[in-house]
Amino acid sequence: MVAQLSGVASLTRRARAKFVIECVRRPGRAVARFLVNLSTAVYFLTNGTYHPVEIGGKVRSWRGTSRETEKRWELIRKHLPADSKTAVDLGSAEGYFVFQMAKQGIMAVGVDNFWPVLYACWCKCIVDEPRDAAFVKEDISHDLIRKMPEVDVVLCLSVMHHLMDANGLEWCAELLRLIHAKVKRALFFEVAQSDEYTQRPGWQIPEMGADPQNWAKEFLLKQGFSRIEKLGETLADSHRDQKKTRALFMAIP
């Protein structure tokens, strides 16, 4: 022990600082891995996951159902505007899209208000040290979007119907108008279709008629977006006994 202390004392200031950082970081990573494994195990057993979660090289996926997240990402990746540098994912859940955009060199921030999934995201950031990925705990609100800086890309994937249920259609229309003012390149957008909810009494989302996808396009156009492109469809999985699909759109400001 004395020899070790003498060795530390003889290090230069910079080397000593590095030594201390490594002494803290290594057990810190071990603790983070343990907490990640514990928290994700508890969360996944009680809730399943919405996104595939990869931490420390191990993938933990949705239990019993799938939102075809990887397929959705491929649709988005192929249509990301060239030279996009910044992005915000509203309702980022376990952060799959944030981490994927970060791998593309895009500074991506995930926004969610559910602390268990955010906790897993923060622990992944400690363990895997991804560049250009960050997460904040916030409610999606008009005030949040007003305070948000302009960004190249916004993701709003399968969150709008929850906001419609909680706040009403006009509130969501205003939210999209605010997003339109802040997104410079593209909004990637999904919303649950009203025909998915025939077995879900109590959900307050608008009736979208015989063509819910056209309803979604018109809804985006009315809030100021100039062009809407449908990128594809993936399984909605609102009900495990149904095979409904949900459209993914790209909206250009």
C-alpha positions as protocol buffer text, in pm:
chain_id: "A"
residue {
  index: 1
  type: MET
  ca { x: 0 y: 0 z: 0 }
}
residue {
  index: 2
  type: VAL
  ca { x: 284 y: 243 z: 91 }
}
residue {
  index: 3
  type: ALA
  ca { x: 459 y: 164 z: -236 }
}
residue {
  index: 4
  type: GLN
  ca { x: 138 y: 226 z: -427 }
}
residue {
  index: 5
  type: LEU
  ca { x: 89 y: 563 z: -257 }
}
residue {
  index: 6
  type: SER
  ca { x: 449 y: 657 z: -330 }
}
residue {
  index: 7
  type: GLY
  ca { x: 396 y: 563 z: -692 }
}
residue {
  index: 8
  type: VAL
  ca { x: 86 y: 778 z: -716 }
}
residue {
  index: 9
  type: ALA
  ca { x: 267 y: 1071 z: -554 }
}
residue {
  index: 10
  type: SER
  ca { x: 541 y: 1057 z: -815 }
}
residue {
  index: 11
  type: LEU
  ca { x: 302 y: 1089 z: -1109 }
}
residue {
  index: 12
  type: THR
  ca { x: 274 y: 1415 z: -1294 }
}
residue {
  index: 13
  type: ARG
  ca { x: -38 y: 1621 z: -1230 }
}
residue {
  index: 14
  type: ARG
  ca { x: -193 y: 1520 z: -1561 }
}
residue {
  index: 15
  type: ALA
  ca { x: -112 y: 1152 z: -1514 }
}
residue {
  index: 16
  type: ARG
  ca { x: -242 y: 1166 z: -1157 }
}
residue {
  index: 17
  type: ALA
  ca { x: -570 y: 1310 z: -1277 }
}
residue {
  index: 18
  type: LYS
  ca { x: -596 y: 1038 z: -1540 }
}
residue {
  index: 19
  type: PHE
  ca { x: -520 y: 775 z: -1276 }
}
residue {
  index: 20
  type: VAL
  ca { x: -797 y: 905 z: -1049 }
}
residue {
  index: 21
  type: ILE
  ca { x: -1045 y: 924 z: -1337 }
}
residue {
  index: 22
  type: GLU
  ca { x: -974 y: 564 z: -1434 }
}
residue {
  index: 23
  type: CYS
  ca { x: -1003 y: 450 z: -1071 }
}
residue {
  index: 24
  type: VAL
  ca { x: -1350 y: 606 z: -1059 }
}
residue {
  index: 25
  type: ARG
  ca { x: -1458 y: 516 z: -1412 }
}
residue {
  index: 26
  type: ARG
  ca { x: -1387 y: 143 z: -1399 }
}
residue {
  index: 27
  type: PRO
  ca { x: -1595 y: 61 z: -1093 }
}
residue {
  index: 28
  type: GLY
  ca { x: -1844 y: 324 z: -1210 }
}
residue {
  index: 29
  type: ARG
  ca { x: -1895 y: 130 z: -1532 }
}
residue {
  index: 30
  type: ALA
  ca { x: -1932 y: -193 z: -1338 }
}
residue {
  index: 31
  type: VAL
  ca { x: -2194 y: -34 z: -1113 }
}
residue {
  index: 32
  type: ALA
  ca { x: -2370 y: 113 z: -1416 }
}
residue {
  index: 33
  type: ARG
  ca { x: -2379 y: -228 z: -1587 }
}
residue {
  index: 34
  type: PHE
  ca { x: -2523 y: -384 z: -1273 }
}
residue {
  index: 35
  type: LEU
  ca { x: -2787 y: -113 z: -1241 }
}
residue {
  index: 36
  type: VAL
  ca { x: -2871 y: -140 z: -1610 }
}
residue {
  index: 37
  type: ASN
  ca { x: -2915 y: -515 z: -1587 }
}
residue {
  index: 38
  type: LEU
  ca { x: -3123 y: -485 z: -1270 }
}
residue {
  index: 39
  type: SER
  ca { x: -3345 y: -200 z: -1384 }
}
residue {
  index: 40
  type: THR
  ca { x: -3401 y: -335 z: -1734 }
}
residue {
  index: 41
  type: ALA
  ca { x: -3477 y: -683 z: -1601 }
}
residue {
  index: 42
  type: VAL
  ca { x: -3739 y: -547 z: -1361 }
}
residue {
  index: 43
  type: TYR
  ca { x: -3884 y: -311 z: -1620 }
}
residue {
  index: 44
  type: PHE
  ca { x: -3890 y: -568 z: -1901 }
}
residue {
  index: 45
  type: LEU
  ca { x: -4054 y: -832 z: -1682 }
}
residue {
  index: 46
  type: THR
  ca { x: -4332 y: -594 z: -1583 }
}
residue {
  index: 47
  type: ASN
  ca { x: -4373 y: -395 z: -1905 }
}
residue {
  index: 48
  type: GLY
  ca { x: -4183 y: -550 z: -2191 }
}
residue {
  index: 49
  type: THR
  ca { x: -3995 y: -302 z: -2408 }
}
residue {
  index: 50
  type: TYR
  ca { x: -4109 y: -75 z: -2685 }
}
residue {
  index: 51
  type: HIS
  ca { x: -3773 y: -70 z: -2865 }
}
residue {
  index: 52
  type: PRO
  ca { x: -3493 y: -323 z: -2891 }
}
residue {
  index: 53
  type: VAL
  ca { x: -3236 y: -226 z: -2630 }
}
residue {
  index: 54
  type: GLU
  ca { x: -2866 y: -294 z: -2680 }
}
residue {
  index: 55
  type: ILE
  ca { x: -2639 y: -234 z: -2384 }
}
residue {
  index: 56
  type: GLY
  ca { x: -2283 y: -360 z: -2365 }
}
residue {
  index: 57
  type: GLY
  ca { x: -2330 y: -557 z: -2685 }
}
residue {
  index: 58
  type: LYS
  ca { x: -2636 y: -748 z: -2561 }
}
residue {
  index: 59
  type: VAL
  ca { x: -2977 y: -694 z: -2720 }
}
residue {
  index: 60
  type: ARG
  ca { x: -3291 y: -696 z: -2508 }
}
residue {
  index: 61
  type: SER
  ca { x: -3607 y: -688 z: -2718 }
}
residue {
  index: 62
  type: TRP
  ca { x: -3981 y: -640 z: -2692 }
}
residue {
  index: 63
  type: ARG
  ca { x: -4149 y: -921 z: -2501 }
}
residue {
  index: 64
  type: GLY
  ca { x: -4413 y: -1105 z: -2699 }
}
residue {
  index: 65
  type: THR
  ca { x: -4481 y: -844 z: -2968 }
}
residue {
  index: 66
  type: SER
  ca { x: -4294 y: -613 z: -3203 }
}
residue {
  index: 67
  type: ARG
  ca { x: -4327 y: -262 z: -3344 }
}
residue {
  index: 68
  type: GLU
  ca { x: -4082 y: -358 z: -3621 }
}
residue {
  index: 69
  type: THR
  ca { x: -3850 y: -90 z: -3491 }
}
residue {
  index: 70
  type: GLU
  ca { x: -3555 y: -191 z: -3706 }
}
residue {
  index: 71
  type: LYS
  ca { x: -3772 y: -168 z: -4019 }
}
residue {
  index: 72
  type: ARG
  ca { x: -3893 y: 175 z: -3915 }
}
residue {
  index: 73
  type: TRP
  ca { x: -3534 y: 288 z: -3864 }
}
residue {
  index: 74
  type: GLU
  ca { x: -3433 y: 165 z: -4210 }
}
residue {
  index: 75
  type: LEU
  ca { x: -3716 y: 368 z: -4363 }
}
residue {
  index: 76
  type: ILE
  ca { x: -3600 y: 675 z: -4172 }
}
residue {
  index: 77
  type: ARG
  ca { x: -3229 y: 620 z: -4237 }
}
residue {
  index: 78
  type: LYS
  ca { x: -3281 y: 600 z: -4612 }
}
residue {
  index: 79
  type: HIS
  ca { x: -3463 y: 933 z: -4610 }
}
residue {
  index: 80
  type: LEU
  ca { x: -3257 y: 1134 z: -4362 }
}
residue {
  index: 81
  type: PRO
  ca { x: -3176 y: 1463 z: -4533 }
}
residue {
  index: 82
  type: ALA
  ca { x: -2812 y: 1485 z: -4632 }
}
residue {
  index: 83
  type: ASP
  ca { x: -2584 y: 1665 z: -4389 }
}
residue {
  index: 84
  type: SER
  ca { x: -2838 y: 1656 z: -4105 }
}
residue {
  index: 85
  type: LYS
  ca { x: -2650 y: 1745 z: -3787 }
}
residue {
  index: 86
  type: THR
  ca { x: -2913 y: 1778 z: -3513 }
}
residue {
  index: 87
  type: ALA
  ca { x: -3226 y: 1588 z: -3418 }
}
residue {
  index: 88
  type: VAL
  ca { x: -3486 y: 1560 z: -3142 }
}
residue {
  index: 89
  type: ASP
  ca { x: -3692 y: 1246 z: -3078 }
}
residue {
  index: 90
  type: LEU
  ca { x: -4017 y: 1336 z: -2901 }
}
residue {
  index: 91
  type: GLY
  ca { x: -4128 y: 1037 z: -2698 }
}
residue {
  index: 92
  type: SER
  ca { x: -3795 y: 857 z: -2731 }
}
residue {
  index: 93
  type: ALA
  ca { x: -3882 y: 557 z: -2508 }
}
residue {
  index: 94
  type: GLU
  ca { x: -3577 y: 330 z: -2476 }
}
residue {
  index: 95
  type: GLY
  ca { x: -3384 y: 554 z: -2714 }
}
residue {
  index: 96
  type: TYR
  ca { x: -3335 y: 324 z: -3012 }
}
residue {
  index: 97
  type: PHE
  ca { x: -3373 y: 598 z: -3272 }
}
residue {
  index: 98
  type: VAL
  ca { x: -3157 y: 841 z: -3074 }
}
residue {
  index: 99
  type: PHE
  ca { x: -2869 y: 595 z: -3058 }
}
residue {
  index: 100
  type: GLN
  ca { x: -2906 y: 504 z: -3425 }
}
residue {
  index: 101
  type: MET
  ca { x: -2897 y: 869 z: -3532 }
}
residue {
  index: 102
  type: ALA
  ca { x: -2594 y: 924 z: -3310 }
}
residue {
  index: 103
  type: LYS
  ca { x: -2417 y: 645 z: -3499 }
}
residue {
  index: 104
  type: GLN
  ca { x: -2481 y: 848 z: -3815 }
}
residue {
  index: 105
  type: GLY
  ca { x: -2298 y: 1144 z: -3663 }
}
residue {
  index: 106
  type: ILE
  ca { x: -2617 y: 1335 z: -3578 }
}
residue {
  index: 107
  type: MET
  ca { x: -2636 y: 1505 z: -3238 }
}
residue {
  index: 108
  type: ALA
  ca { x: -2963 y: 1354 z: -3117 }
}
residue {
  index: 109
  type: VAL
  ca { x: -3162 y: 1430 z: -2802 }
}
residue {
  index: 110
  type: GLY
  ca { x: -3439 y: 1207 z: -2675 }
}
residue {
  index: 111
  type: VAL
  ca { x: -3732 y: 1351 z: -2479 }
}
residue {
  index: 112
  type: ASP
  ca { x: -3952 y: 1132 z: -2259 }
}
residue {
  index: 113
  type: ASN
  ca { x: -4127 y: 1162 z: -1924 }
}
residue {
  index: 114
  type: PHE
  ca { x: -4114 y: 798 z: -1814 }
}
residue {
  index: 115
  type: TRP
  ca { x: -3817 y: 768 z: -1581 }
}
residue {
  index: 116
  type: PRO
  ca { x: -3757 y: 387 z: -1604 }
}
residue {
  index: 117
  type: VAL
  ca { x: -3680 y: 403 z: -1978 }
}
residue {
  index: 118
  type: LEU
  ca { x: -3477 y: 720 z: -1933 }
}
residue {
  index: 119
  type: TYR
  ca { x: -3282 y: 555 z: -1655 }
}
residue {
  index: 120
  type: ALA
  ca { x: -3189 y: 270 z: -1890 }
}
residue {
  index: 121
  type: CYS
  ca { x: -3087 y: 525 z: -2156 }
}
residue {
  index: 122
  type: TRP
  ca { x: -2868 y: 718 z: -1914 }
}
residue {
  index: 123
  type: CYS
  ca { x: -2703 y: 397 z: -1793 }
}
residue {
  index: 124
  type: LYS
  ca { x: -2636 y: 294 z: -2153 }
}
residue {
  index: 125
  type: CYS
  ca { x: -2468 y: 630 z: -2206 }
}
residue {
  index: 126
  type: ILE
  ca { x: -2241 y: 556 z: -1909 }
}
residue {
  index: 127
  type: VAL
  ca { x: -2163 y: 199 z: -2014 }
}
residue {
  index: 128
  type: ASP
  ca { x: -2130 y: 237 z: -2391 }
}
residue {
  index: 129
  type: GLU
  ca { x: -2028 y: 606 z: -2405 }
}
residue {
  index: 130
  type: PRO
  ca { x: -2207 y: 681 z: -2734 }
}
residue {
  index: 131
  type: ARG
  ca { x: -2112 y: 1006 z: -2896 }
}
residue {
  index: 132
  type: ASP
  ca { x: -2382 y: 1256 z: -2982 }
}
residue {
  index: 133
  type: ALA
  ca { x: -2666 y: 1099 z: -2778 }
}
residue {
  index: 134
  type: ALA
  ca { x: -2843 y: 1263 z: -2484 }
}
residue {
  index: 135
  type: PHE
  ca { x: -3175 y: 1233 z: -2302 }
}
residue {
  index: 136
  type: VAL
  ca { x: -3392 y: 1468 z: -2099 }
}
residue {
  index: 137
  type: LYS
  ca { x: -3695 y: 1403 z: -1881 }
}
residue {
  index: 138
  type: GLU
  ca { x: -3968 y: 1640 z: -1996 }
}
residue {
  index: 139
  type: ASP
  ca { x: -4335 y: 1635 z: -2082 }
}
residue {
  index: 140
  type: ILE
  ca { x: -4404 y: 1705 z: -2448 }
}
residue {
  index: 141
  type: SER
  ca { x: -4569 y: 2045 z: -2435 }
}
residue {
  index: 142
  type: HIS
  ca { x: -4613 y: 2369 z: -2626 }
}
residue {
  index: 143
  type: ASP
  ca { x: -4370 y: 2536 z: -2388 }
}
residue {
  index: 144
  type: LEU
  ca { x: -4105 y: 2271 z: -2449 }
}
residue {
  index: 145
  type: ILE
  ca { x: -4122 y: 2317 z: -2826 }
}
residue {
  index: 146
  type: ARG
  ca { x: -4116 y: 2695 z: -2794 }
}
residue {
  index: 147
  type: LYS
  ca { x: -3794 y: 2673 z: -2592 }
}
residue {
  index: 148
  type: MET
  ca { x: -3637 y: 2415 z: -2822 }
}
residue {
  index: 149
  type: PRO
  ca { x: -3373 y: 2543 z: -3065 }
}
residue {
  index: 150
  type: GLU
  ca { x: -3412 y: 2486 z: -3436 }
}
residue {
  index: 151
  type: VAL
  ca { x: -3303 y: 2136 z: -3539 }
}
residue {
  index: 152
  type: ASP
  ca { x: -3262 y: 1958 z: -3869 }
}
residue {
  index: 153
  type: VAL
  ca { x: -3478 y: 1657 z: -3789 }
}
residue {
  index: 154
  type: VAL
  ca { x: -3765 y: 1584 z: -3550 }
}
residue {
  index: 155
  type: LEU
  ca { x: -3908 y: 1239 z: -3480 }
}
residue {
  index: 156
  type: CYS
  ca { x: -4264 y: 1215 z: -3352 }
}
residue {
  index: 157
  type: LEU
  ca { x: -4333 y: 845 z: -3379 }
}
residue {
  index: 158
  type: SER
  ca { x: -4654 y: 696 z: -3241 }
}
residue {
  index: 159
  type: VAL
  ca { x: -4683 y: 955 z: -2966 }
}
residue {
  index: 160
  type: MET
  ca { x: -4935 y: 1199 z: -3112 }
}
residue {
  index: 161
  type: HIS
  ca { x: -5240 y: 980 z: -3044 }
}
residue {
  index: 162
  type: HIS
  ca { x: -5146 y: 970 z: -2675 }
}
residue {
  index: 163
  type: LEU
  ca { x: -5131 y: 1350 z: -2678 }
}
residue {
  index: 164
  type: MET
  ca { x: -5464 y: 1365 z: -2862 }
}
residue {
  index: 165
  type: ASP
  ca { x: -5618 y: 1142 z: -2598 }
}
residue {
  index: 166
  type: ALA
  ca { x: -5481 y: 1358 z: -2317 }
}
residue {
  index: 167
  type: ASN
  ca { x: -5514 y: 1707 z: -2464 }
}
residue {
  index: 168
  type: GLY
  ca { x: -5746 y: 1707 z: -2764 }
}
residue {
  index: 169
  type: LEU
  ca { x: -5705 y: 1755 z: -3137 }
}
residue {
  index: 170
  type: GLU
  ca { x: -5661 y: 2134 z: -3145 }
}
residue {
  index: 171
  type: TRP
  ca { x: -5389 y: 2120 z: -2879 }
}
residue {
  index: 172
  type: CYS
  ca { x: -5202 y: 1870 z: -3098 }
}
residue {
  index: 173
  type: ALA
  ca { x: -5254 y: 2085 z: -3406 }
}
residue {
  index: 174
  type: GLU
  ca { x: -5089 y: 2376 z: -3226 }
}
residue {
  index: 175
  type: LEU
  ca { x: -4805 y: 2147 z: -3118 }
}
residue {
  index: 176
  type: LEU
  ca { x: -4742 y: 2052 z: -3480 }
}
residue {
  index: 177
  type: ARG
  ca { x: -4747 y: 2417 z: -3584 }
}
residue {
  index: 178
  type: LEU
  ca { x: -4480 y: 2486 z: -3323 }
}
residue {
  index: 179
  type: ILE
  ca { x: -4275 y: 2187 z: -3442 }
}
residue {
  index: 180
  type: HIS
  ca { x: -4308 y: 2314 z: -3800 }
}
residue {
  index: 181
  type: ALA
  ca { x: -4147 y: 2641 z: -3690 }
}
residue {
  index: 182
  type: LYS
  ca { x: -3849 y: 2459 z: -3534 }
}
residue {
  index: 183
  type: VAL
  ca { x: -3768 y: 2178 z: -3778 }
}
residue {
  index: 184
  type: LYS
  ca { x: -3541 y: 2276 z: -4067 }
}
residue {
  index: 185
  type: ARG
  ca { x: -3525 y: 1962 z: -4280 }
}
residue {
  index: 186
  type: ALA
  ca { x: -3779 y: 1690 z: -4200 }
}
residue {
  index: 187
  type: LEU
  ca { x: -4033 y: 1562 z: -3949 }
}
residue {
  index: 188
  type: PHE
  ca { x: -4075 y: 1184 z: -3933 }
}
residue {
  index: 189
  type: PHE
  ca { x: -4427 y: 1119 z: -3812 }
}
residue {
  index: 190
  type: GLU
  ca { x: -4652 y: 831 z: -3711 }
}
residue {
  index: 191
  type: VAL
  ca { x: -4993 y: 841 z: -3551 }
}
residue {
  index: 192
  type: ALA
  ca { x: -5226 y: 559 z: -3453 }
}
residue {
  index: 193
  type: GLN
  ca { x: -5515 y: 518 z: -3693 }
}
residue {
  index: 194
  type: SER
  ca { x: -5869 y: 524 z: -3559 }
}
residue {
  index: 195
  type: ASP
  ca { x: -5945 y: 179 z: -3702 }
}
residue {
  index: 196
  type: GLU
  ca { x: -5684 y: 32 z: -3467 }
}
residue {
  index: 197
  type: TYR
  ca { x: -5893 y: 122 z: -3166 }
}
residue {
  index: 198
  type: THR
  ca { x: -6224 y: -51 z: -3235 }
}
residue {
  index: 199
  type: GLN
  ca { x: -6157 y: -267 z: -2929 }
}
residue {
  index: 200
  type: ARG
  ca { x: -6017 y: 8 z: -2710 }
}
residue {
  index: 201
  type: PRO
  ca { x: -6312 y: 189 z: -2548 }
}
residue {
  index: 202
  type: GLY
  ca { x: -6219 y: 511 z: -2375 }
}
residue {
  index: 203
  type: TRP
  ca { x: -5956 y: 628 z: -2621 }
}
residue {
  index: 204
  type: GLN
  ca { x: -6031 y: 981 z: -2732 }
}
residue {
  index: 205
  type: ILE
  ca { x: -5870 y: 1007 z: -3074 }
}
residue {
  index: 206
  type: PRO
  ca { x: -6051 y: 1154 z: -3374 }
}
residue {
  index: 207
  type: GLU
  ca { x: -6243 y: 942 z: -3620 }
}
residue {
  index: 208
  type: MET
  ca { x: -6027 y: 939 z: -3932 }
}
residue {
  index: 209
  type: GLY
  ca { x: -6282 y: 808 z: -4179 }
}
residue {
  index: 210
  type: ALA
  ca { x: -6234 y: 542 z: -4444 }
}
residue {
  index: 211
  type: ASP
  ca { x: -5876 y: 651 z: -4522 }
}
residue {
  index: 212
  type: PRO
  ca { x: -5688 y: 723 z: -4196 }
}
residue {
  index: 213
  type: GLN
  ca { x: -5357 y: 765 z: -4377 }
}
residue {
  index: 214
  type: ASN
  ca { x: -5497 y: 1043 z: -4593 }
}
residue {
  index: 215
  type: TRP
  ca { x: -5640 y: 1201 z: -4276 }
}
residue {
  index: 216
  type: ALA
  ca { x: -5291 y: 1205 z: -4125 }
}
residue {
  index: 217
  type: LYS
  ca { x: -5143 y: 1362 z: -4440 }
}
residue {
  index: 218
  type: GLU
  ca { x: -5408 y: 1635 z: -4443 }
}
residue {
  index: 219
  type: PHE
  ca { x: -5357 y: 1697 z: -4072 }
}
residue {
  index: 220
  type: LEU
  ca { x: -4986 y: 1763 z: -4132 }
}
residue {
  index: 221
  type: LEU
  ca { x: -5050 y: 1984 z: -4435 }
}
residue {
  index: 222
  type: LYS
  ca { x: -5298 y: 2197 z: -4240 }
}
residue {
  index: 223
  type: GLN
  ca { x: -5029 y: 2276 z: -3983 }
}
residue {
  index: 224
  type: GLY
  ca { x: -4797 y: 2426 z: -4246 }
}
residue {
  index: 225
  type: PHE
  ca { x: -4590 y: 2141 z: -4386 }
}
residue {
  index: 226
  type: SER
  ca { x: -4537 y: 2175 z: -4760 }
}
residue {
  index: 227
  type: ARG
  ca { x: -4497 y: 1813 z: -4869 }
}
residue {
  index: 228
  type: ILE
  ca { x: -4583 y: 1478 z: -4713 }
}
residue {
  index: 229
  type: GLU
  ca { x: -4428 y: 1153 z: -4829 }
}
residue {
  index: 230
  type: LYS
  ca { x: -4539 y: 812 z: -4708 }
}
residue {
  index: 231
  type: LEU
  ca { x: -4226 y: 602 z: -4646 }
}
residue {
  index: 232
  type: GLY
  ca { x: -4395 y: 272 z: -4568 }
}
residue {
  index: 233
  type: GLU
  ca { x: -4606 y: 79 z: -4320 }
}
residue {
  index: 234
  type: THR
  ca { x: -4516 y: -134 z: -4019 }
}
residue {
  index: 235
  type: LEU
  ca { x: -4718 y: -342 z: -3775 }
}
residue {
  index: 236
  type: ALA
  ca { x: -4900 y: -124 z: -3525 }
}
residue {
  index: 237
  type: ASP
  ca { x: -4953 y: -390 z: -3259 }
}
residue {
  index: 238
  type: SER
  ca { x: -5218 y: -194 z: -3077 }
}
residue {
  index: 239
  type: HIS
  ca { x: -5373 y: -534 z: -3013 }
}
residue {
  index: 240
  type: ARG
  ca { x: -5177 y: -853 z: -3018 }
}
residue {
  index: 241
  type: ASP
  ca { x: -5458 y: -1040 z: -3194 }
}
residue {
  index: 242
  type: GLN
  ca { x: -5471 y: -791 z: -3481 }
}
residue {
  index: 243
  type: LYS
  ca { x: -5235 y: -727 z: -3771 }
}
residue {
  index: 244
  type: LYS
  ca { x: -5305 y: -361 z: -3827 }
}
residue {
  index: 245
  type: THR
  ca { x: -5039 y: -152 z: -3995 }
}
residue {
  index: 246
  type: ARG
  ca { x: -4940 y: 207 z: -3927 }
}
residue {
  index: 247
  type: ALA
  ca { x: -4797 y: 445 z: -4185 }
}
residue {
  index: 248
  type: LEU
  ca { x: -4469 y: 630 z: -4141 }
}
residue {
  index: 249
  type: PHE
  ca { x: -4455 y: 975 z: -4303 }
}
residue {
  index: 250
  type: MET
  ca { x: -4185 y: 1228 z: -4377 }
}
residue {
  index: 251
  type: ALA
  ca { x: -4312 y: 1587 z: -4363 }
}
residue {
  index: 252
  type: ILE
  ca { x: -4107 y: 1864 z: -4523 }
}
residue {
  index: 253
  type: PRO
  ca { x: -4143 y: 2216 z: -4372 }
}
